[in-house]
Amino acid sequence: MPNKKYEEVKSLANEELLQQIADNKLRLQRLRFNHSVSPLENPNVLGETRKLIARLKTELRKRELSK
């Protein structure tokens, strides 16, 4: 059974994927900086954001290879 999060990623257009990747990379950078200054309440957010970026990049690459 496909993952619900992955299904959401599959429904995005290529431009939306690129925008989401850029937004989440910026978010991850800010989270890392904030975490180094003072610990985050939930540090698992760092890993979740990294995984989301990976899902987005995987879908983009899959589309590139299928062309």
HELIX and SHEET records of a PDB file:
HELIX    1   1 LYS A    4  LYS A   10  1                                   7    
HELIX    2   2 ASN A   14  VAL A   37  1                                  24    
HELIX    3   3 ASN A   44  SER A   66  1                                  23    
END                                                                             
